[in-house]
Amino acid sequence: MRRMALPGVAVAIVIGLMWAAPRHRTAAPRLHISPAQLAADGYDTAMIAIEGVSPESPRVTVEPAHAATVEEVAAANAGFQARIRAGVMPGEFRVRVEFPGVSAATASLSAALQVSDAASDGTPDFLRLDDAADRRAFRQWFAFLAEAQYFQDAGQRPAEINDCAALIRYAYREALRAHDGAWATSARLPFIPGIPAVAKYQYPYTALGANLFRVQPGAFQRGDESGSFAQFADAKTLQLRSTFFVSRDTERAEPGDLLFFRQDQEHMPFHSMIYIGKSTVEKSAARYVVYHTGPDDTGPGEIRRPSIEELRRFPDADWRPVPDNPRFLGVYRWNILRPIS
């Protein structure tokens, strides 16, 4: 039997080992953070000085992604600096800094729960939309999402929308989400409008998680984040715990406000409607409200969209949104939109 020649194989093995050996990487950049703890209020910022090891701008990311936002990365005297804006989730998070071909550097930061409630209405200030652009974005998304369900085929609507409060909860929650491609696919809406997103935070990435609606009385205090909010709230609870009174005159209503009624009924005495204003879906000069009738003995109910003028002339005077109707409780606005001086 002839012996096999191995030199070529040996050379290949040596070359393979050379390529498999770890390549030398430049030492990770040095990071200097100030401050290392932020308030989880959606606005507090920290600056990270990055001692440059490369002329290229670094990639700066936050882990977990929704704990904070990288607002700016810019050149500085000794390299680069990055501004990190806190989210509204308390806890530890990391900032990761990477240059091409250089070992990554990480720094740990923390965000502290904020328990302030400037209005003493039970809604923590970290949930309030202080920025005018955020308030406008929320109103537009909330009104659109509610009205879009009127135009949606009943079989395509979320199964959860089965009464007036359910439509409100759905539109409120989804208005605060990230409206990306995956969301658009799952929402099955007739179209997606070009409305900016709320920038301060996105559902469910807050200290409350999925529990958006206040269900207990009193001002917000430490511990409420784990027991005083829920995913479910009926119309009465929404009126009492998550909104504030504006007026009994619908001329003062703004898109996204709520109209509440209290009827003399044993079953579901509290009812609510969403004020849309001008349609978000079609061209019309009329001002609309949208609401779900709720189930009754004849069926599961339906979504209706009368104009304010039609509602003021409604055959049953108990449903007219006018000041002299004692059943009409008035126009209410979400606590997260309450102006705080």
N, C-alpha and C positions, 0 to 999 in steps of 0.2 A: 504494500500500500504506500502511495506517495505521500509525503508530508506536505501540508498546505503552506504556501508562502504567506507570512503575516505582516511584513513591513507596512503595506498600504493600510491594513486595518489598524495597526498601531498608531500610524500618523493620524488617521481619522479620529481615533479615541483621544489622542492628545489635543487635537484641535477642538473637539467637542468639549473637553474639560476646560480648555481655555475660555470658550464662549460661556460655559456654565458658571464660571467663577464670577462672584459678585464684582460689579464695576465700582470703581471709586466714585463716590458722590460728595459734592461739596457739603460742608457742615450746614445744618439748618440755620436759618436766620434767627437772630435774637429779637424777642418781642418784649415791649414794655407797655404795660396797660395802666390807664388811669381814667376812672377808678375801676377796681376789680368787682365791685358790687353795684348793681343798678336797681332802680325802682321799677317794678314790672307794671309800668303805667302806660306803655306804648309810645313814650316820648323821650325818656331819659337816655343819655348817650355816653359812651366811653370812647376814648381815642387809643388806638394801638399804634405805637411807633415801631416800624419794621426796619431793622438795620439791614440795608440793602446788600445783597450778595450777587445781584444781577441787575443790569440796566433795564430788563423787562419788568413790566408791572406784574405783581404777584396775583395769584388767584386766592381770594379770601372767601371762605364759606363758614356757615354756622351749623353746628350739630347739637341738637336736632334742628331741622331747617326752620321751624316756626317759632323757635325760642327768641329770636332776634333777627334784625335785618341789617345787612351790610349796605350802608347808605352811600359811602364814597371811598374810593381808594385813589390816593393822589401822591405824586412825588413830593418828597420833603428833603431837608438838608442832608440828613444822614441815610436816606434811602426812600422809604415810603411811609405813609400813615393811612390808617383806615378808621372810619367812623362807624361805630356799631350802635344801632338804635334798639332799645329793649322792646320786647313784645309785652303781652299781658299774662304770660304764664310764669309763675314763680318757680324757682329751682335753679339747678346748675346747668350750664351749657358750655360748649367749647367753640373756640374760633380756630380755624385751621388755615395756615398760610403756606402756599406752595409756589415756588419758582420752578421753571423748567430745568430738569436735571439736577435739582437740589433737594435734599431731604426736607420733608415737610416739618413745620413747627406748629405746635398747638398751645393754646393758652386757655385756662379755665376762668370763667366768669360766673356770677350768680345774679339772679333777679329776685328781689324781695316782694312778697305779696303786699299790695296797697289796699288798705281797708277804709280809706276816706269815702265819705258819702256826703258831698257838699249840700245836697238838697234834702238829706234825711228822708228820702223816699224809698229806701231799700235797694236802690240800684247803685252798685259801686262805681266810683268815678272812672275806674279803668275801663268800664264798658261804654262810657259816654263818648259820643262822637263830637269832639271839641272843634274839629276843623270843619269849616263851611263846605269844602269840597267833599268831605266824607259824608256829611249830613245830606248833601244833594245827591250823592251816589246812592246812599241807602234809600232815600225816598223814591228815586227813579226805579231802582231794582225792585223794591217792595211793591210799588204800584204796578209795574209791568208784570211781575210774576203772578200777582193776583188776577189782573185783567186777562192775562194770557190763558188762564184756566177756563174762562168763559168761552173762548174761541176753540178750546181743545175738545176733541171728541171725548165723551165720557169714559170710554174704555181706555183712553190713553192717559187719563189723569191719575195722579198718585192715589192709591186706595185710601190713604189716611184722610183725604179731604171728604168728610162726610157731614160736616155742619159748619156754621159760621166761624166758630173759634178755630176749627181745624184749618180752614183756608187761611186765616190770619197767621197761625203758627207756621204753616208751610212757607208762606211768602216772607215772613220775618226771618226765619232760619236760613232759607235759600238766598236771601238778599245779602247775607253776611258770609257766604261761602266764596271760595275761589272759583271763578267762572271760567274754568279751563275746558279743553276739549273733552276730557272724560266726563266732566259735569254736564256739558252740553248734550252729550250722547245720552246720559242717563235721564236728563230732565225731559227729553222728548217734546220740546217746545216748538211752536210753529216757526219761530226764527229767534236768533240771538241778537239783541240790540247792542250797539256800540257804546255801552255805558261804562265809565271807569269803575274799578273796584274800590271798595272801602279799603283805605290804606292802613288804618290804625291796627286792625286785627282781622282775622278770618275765623269763622266758625269751623271746627269746635276748639280752636287753639286759644283758649282763655283759661283763667283759673277756675271757671265753672264747667269746663268741658262741654258736654252736650246739654247741660241743664241751663237753658236760657231764661226761663220765666220765673219770676219771683212768686212764691206761693205762701210765704209767711209774712206777718206784719212786722213793722219796725224798721229802723234804719239799719244799713249794712254794718256788720261788725265781724271781727275775726271768728271763724268757725262757720259763718253763714255759707261760705263757698261749698261746704259739703253737706248741707241739710236744708237750706232755705230756698233752693231753686230746683226746678224740675223741667223735664221735657214737655210735660202736659200741663195746660192751664185752661180752664173753661172761660167763657166770655166774662163772667163776673170777676174772676180772679185776674184776668188781663186788665180789666178796667181799674180794679182796686190796687193792684201791685206793680203793674208794668207801664202804666200810662198816667198822665195828669190832665186835668180839665183845662180846656182852652176857652170855649164859648158855647152858647146855645144858638149862635148865629152861624149857619154854614158858609156865609160869605167869608168868614175868617179861617175856614179850613184850608189846609195845604195838602198836596198829594202825599199819600201815605198816612194821613190822619185816620182816626176811627170814629164812627158814629155809633153810640150805644143807646139801646132802648130797654126798658123794663116793662114787660107786659103782665097782665093779670092772668098768668097761666101757671098751672102746677108743673107742667113739663117744660123745661128750658125757658124760664121767664126772662133771662137776659139774652139779648140778641145784639149782634154787632155787624156793621157794614164798613167797608174800606172806601175811603174817599179817594178817587182816582184823579179828579179834575178832568182836564182834556185827555182824551184817549191816548194811550201809549202804543196802540196797535193800528188804529185807522185814523184818517183825517176827519175831524168833526169839530164843530165849534161848541158843542154841548159839553157840560161837565157831568161826570158820571160817578156813581158808586157801584161797587160789586160786592156780592154776598152770596152765601150758600143758605138755602132755606132750611136745611136740616131735614131729617127723615120725619115722616108722619105715617098715618095709617094707610095712605095711598101709595107710598113708595119711599125711595131713598132721598128724595128731594133733588134740587137742581141749583145751578149757579145762575144768578140773574144780574143784569147790568142796566138798571134804569138810570135815566138822567136825574139830576137834582130836581129839575122842574117837574118831571113826571112823578117823582116821589112826593113832591109837595102837593100834588093833586091826587094822590093815591086814594082810592075809594074808601078804605078803612083809615079814618083820621088818626088812629093810634099809631100808624106807621109813618106819619108825616114828620119830617125833621124841621119843625118850626117851633119857635119859642113858646107858643101858647099850648103846645101839646105836652101834658104832664108825663106822658110815657117816653118822651124823647129826653134822654139824660144829657145830651150835648155832644160836642166835638171834643175828642181826646187826642193827645199826642204822646208818642213813645217817650219814656223817661230818658232813653239814650240820646234824645234830641233836645232835652231840656237845656236852656241856656244857663250857664253858671258864671256869675261875674267873679 
